[in-house]
């Protein structure tokens, strides 16, 4: 069905019928639920916190479980799809990087796969900040991250620094 056809059908419905369709969608689809919660301003900060909790769970697994980079990246993607603000998207990307870095530091884990994932999100967040004119607003977070990297024994800061030079 084309959007124009959908509009015709939806405008022909009365308020109750339309409400029922939306409620059914809300009940049956988590993405729709998150989208509506965010856009109807039903505690958008709680929603951001729930996405942070999901990222934390994926990047800081319980003992004997593997880190889930793909799942954490999907969480970032899902948040972008529901229409999270540019600031909230950046906040979640920094949260992702910090959680991955905390996992690496805590577990003395210097996997190339983790490094590449963190680097790609770092590159994405820097591009996002530049595109959305938010570099100044998040400059402290960038410097905190670089300081955190320089105090680890992972020797990853040189990789992150290469991306940083393109933006500052």
C-alpha positions as CSV (number, residue, x, y, z in Angstrom):
1,X,0.0,0.0,0.0
2,X,1.3,3.4,-0.9
3,X,1.4,6.3,1.6
4,X,-1.3,8.1,-0.3
5,X,-3.6,5.1,-0.1
6,X,-2.8,4.7,3.6
7,X,-3.8,8.3,4.2
8,X,-7.1,7.8,2.4
9,X,-7.9,4.8,4.5
10,X,-6.9,6.4,7.8
11,X,-8.8,9.6,7.1
12,X,-11.9,7.5,6.5
13,X,-11.7,6.0,9.9
14,X,-13.4,7.5,12.9
15,X,-11.4,8.4,16.1
16,X,-12.3,5.1,17.9
17,X,-11.2,2.9,15.0
18,X,-8.0,4.8,14.6
19,X,-7.3,4.6,18.3
20,X,-7.9,0.8,18.3
21,X,-5.4,0.3,15.4
22,X,-2.7,2.4,17.2
23,X,-3.3,0.6,20.5
24,X,-3.0,-2.8,18.8
25,X,0.3,-1.7,17.2
26,X,1.5,-0.4,20.5
27,X,0.8,-3.7,22.2
28,X,2.3,-5.9,19.5
29,X,5.4,-4.1,18.5
30,X,8.2,-2.8,20.8
31,X,9.6,-0.4,18.2
32,X,6.1,1.2,17.8
33,X,5.8,1.3,21.6
34,X,9.1,3.1,21.9
35,X,8.3,5.4,19.0
36,X,5.0,6.5,20.5
37,X,6.4,6.8,24.0
38,X,9.1,9.0,22.7
39,X,7.0,11.2,20.4
40,X,4.1,11.5,22.8
41,X,6.6,12.7,25.4
42,X,5.7,9.9,27.8
43,X,8.9,10.1,29.9
44,X,11.5,10.4,27.1
45,X,14.3,10.5,29.6
46,X,13.1,7.1,31.0
47,X,13.2,5.8,27.5
48,X,16.7,7.0,27.0
49,X,17.7,5.4,30.3
50,X,16.1,2.1,29.2
51,X,18.2,2.2,26.0
52,X,21.3,2.9,28.1
53,X,20.5,0.0,30.4
54,X,20.1,-2.3,27.3
55,X,23.5,-1.1,25.9
56,X,25.1,-1.7,29.3
57,X,23.7,-5.2,29.5
58,X,25.0,-6.0,26.0
59,X,28.5,-4.5,26.7
60,X,28.9,-5.6,30.3
61,X,27.7,-9.2,30.3
62,X,27.5,-11.3,33.4
63,X,30.3,-13.7,34.1
64,X,31.0,-16.3,31.4
65,X,28.9,-14.6,28.8
66,X,30.2,-12.9,25.7
67,X,30.0,-9.2,24.9
68,X,27.3,-8.5,22.4
69,X,28.6,-5.8,20.1
70,X,26.0,-6.3,17.3
71,X,23.2,-6.2,19.8
72,X,24.5,-2.9,21.3
73,X,24.9,-1.4,17.8
74,X,21.3,-2.4,17.0
75,X,20.1,-0.6,20.2
76,X,21.8,2.6,18.9
77,X,20.1,2.1,15.5
78,X,16.7,1.4,17.1
79,X,16.9,4.6,19.1
80,X,17.8,6.6,16.0
81,X,14.8,5.0,14.2
82,X,12.3,6.1,16.9
83,X,13.5,9.7,16.3
84,X,15.7,10.4,19.4
85,X,17.0,13.9,19.4
86,X,20.5,14.5,18.0
87,X,21.8,15.2,21.5
88,X,20.3,12.0,22.9
89,X,21.7,10.0,20.0
90,X,25.2,11.5,20.7
91,X,24.7,10.7,24.4
92,X,23.9,7.1,23.6
93,X,26.9,6.8,21.3
94,X,29.3,8.1,24.0
95,X,27.6,5.8,26.5
96,X,28.3,2.8,24.1
97,X,32.0,3.8,23.7
98,X,32.4,4.2,27.5
99,X,30.7,0.9,28.3
100,X,32.9,-0.9,25.8
101,X,36.0,0.8,27.1
102,X,35.0,0.0,30.7
103,X,34.6,-3.6,29.8
104,X,38.0,-3.7,28.1
105,X,39.7,-2.0,31.1
106,X,37.9,-4.1,33.8
107,X,38.6,-7.4,32.0
108,X,42.0,-6.4,30.5
109,X,40.4,-7.2,27.2
110,X,42.1,-5.7,24.1
111,X,40.2,-7.4,21.3
112,X,40.7,-6.0,17.8
113,X,37.0,-6.6,17.2
114,X,36.0,-4.5,20.2
115,X,38.5,-1.8,19.2
116,X,37.1,-1.6,15.7
117,X,33.6,-1.4,17.0
118,X,34.5,1.4,19.5
119,X,36.4,3.2,16.8
120,X,33.5,3.0,14.3
121,X,31.1,4.4,16.9
122,X,33.6,7.1,17.8
123,X,33.8,8.1,14.1
124,X,30.0,8.1,13.8
125,X,29.6,10.2,16.9
126,X,32.1,12.7,15.6
127,X,30.4,13.0,12.2
128,X,27.1,13.3,14.0
129,X,28.3,16.1,16.2
130,X,29.7,17.9,13.2
131,X,26.6,17.4,11.1
132,X,24.3,18.5,13.9
133,X,26.6,21.4,15.0
134,X,27.1,19.9,18.5
135,X,30.9,19.7,18.6
136,X,31.1,22.5,21.2
137,X,28.3,21.0,23.3
138,X,30.1,17.6,23.5
139,X,33.7,18.7,23.6
140,X,34.1,17.8,27.2
141,X,32.8,14.3,26.6
142,X,35.4,13.8,23.8
143,X,38.2,15.0,26.0
144,X,37.0,12.8,28.9
145,X,37.1,9.8,26.6
146,X,40.6,10.7,25.3
147,X,41.8,11.1,28.9
148,X,40.3,7.8,29.9
149,X,42.0,6.1,27.0
150,X,45.3,7.6,27.8
151,X,45.2,6.2,31.3
152,X,44.6,2.6,30.2
153,X,47.2,0.0,29.3
154,X,45.3,-0.8,26.1
155,X,47.2,1.7,23.9
156,X,44.1,2.6,22.0
157,X,44.2,6.4,22.3
158,X,46.4,6.7,19.2
159,X,43.7,5.1,17.1
160,X,41.0,7.4,18.5
161,X,43.3,10.4,18.1
162,X,43.5,9.8,14.3
163,X,39.7,10.3,14.0
164,X,39.7,13.2,16.4
165,X,42.2,15.2,14.3
166,X,39.8,15.3,11.4
167,X,37.2,17.1,13.5
168,X,39.1,19.6,15.7
